[in-house]
Amino acid sequence: MGLRRKRDLLLNLPDTRQAHGVFARWAPVQPVALLAEADLVAHSAVSSTGYATMLQADVEPVQGVHFIATGENWHSGDKNTGTSWSGWLGAGWFFAPHADVRLDFEKQSLAQGATQLGITSVLMQFHVYL
């Protein structure tokens, strides 16, 4: 997947961004699904090649009820910047054919140069879709 634009609005340079990687899904037993993704991320305007990874476990003990744990990390490729990471715990309930509610708790450590910025989030979502 790639994005090309004539000029990056912030850097005022020609820019191409790309992400190439692998994805896997495995269900070792009936109520469990494991997902994994690893991507190489390139950004031409700043001449960097970094990476992003994700590992997720989804357990559905009862039909329509999901408990999810996710770990992610990302590095921009900048040698002066550390690695950002995030951990999520979530629960979702699909209570109707086209509706669900979900609650997530997330802990992040975002790399800002040599500094790590800690963020904690709680997010509740309600979806209705056709």
N, C-alpha and C positions, 0 to 999 in steps of 0.2 A: 504494500500500500504506500502511496506517495502523494505528496502535496507540492506543487510547484507554483511559485508566484514571481512576478517580475521584480517586485521590490518588497522586502520585509519592512513593515511600517515603522518599527522601532529602530532597526539597524540601518535602514536605507541601503540595503544590499540585495542583489538577486538571491533567491533562496529556494532550496529544495529540501523537504523533510521526508524521510522514509522510515518505515518500520517493517522488518521482515522477521518472521519467527515461526515457531511451532506451537501447536495446541494439542492437548490430549485430554480425553475424558474416559474414566474407567469406573465401573460399578462393581466392586468386589463382592458385595452382598446386596440383597434386595433393597434395603432402605437407605443405602449409602452411595453417593456419587462423588468422585474425586475429579477435579479439574486442575490442569496445569498449563501455563503458557510462559514462553520465554521469547523475547524479541530483541533484536539488534536495532537500535534507533540512531539514525544519521541525520545531521543538520548541517547543510552546506554553508550557510551564512557565517557560522562560528567554527567551521571545520572540526566538528566533534562527532564521535561515534560512541554511544553509550548503550545501555541495556535497560530492559524492564522485565520483571518476572512476577508471576502470580501463582499461588497454590490455594485451592479452595476445597473444603469438605462440606457437603450438603447432606444432612440426615433428615429423612422423612419418616418419623416413627408412626404417624397416622396420616392417611391420605389427606393432602391439603395443608398439613402443618410441617414447616421446614425450620431446621436449626442449621445455621451456616457459620463457618469459621473461615476467614480469608487472611492470607498474608501476602503482602506485595512489597517490592522494592524497585527503585529506579536510580540510575546514575546517568547524568547528562553526558559524560565523557570528558568534562572539564577536570583537569588534574588538580585544580585548586578548590574543588567542591566535593563534599562527601556524598555518601549514598543516602537517599531518602527511603524510609520504610513506613509501612502502615499495617496495622492489624485490626481486623473487624470481627465482631461477634454480632449475629443477627438472628431474628426469628420472624417468620412470615406465615400468614394464614390465608389461604385461598378459600374464602368462605362462600363464593358463588362462582359460576362459570366464567364470568368476566370481571371479577373484583377481588382485590386482596388488600391486606394491611400488613405493614412490615415495620419492625423496630430494629435499628442498628446502633451499636456502640463502636466507635472507632478511636484508636490511639495512633497518632502519627508523629514521626520525627522527620521534618523537612530540612534538607540541606540548603543553607543559605551561605554560600562561600564556605568558610571553615567552621561556621556556626551551625548548630542543629536547633531548629525551632520546634518545640513540642506543642502539639495540638490534641485536644480531646473533644470529640463530637458525639452527640446523640441525635439521631434522625428518625422521625416517624413519618411514614409515607402511607397514603391511601390511594389506590389505583382503581379506576373503572375504565375499561377499554372495550372496544367493539371488535 
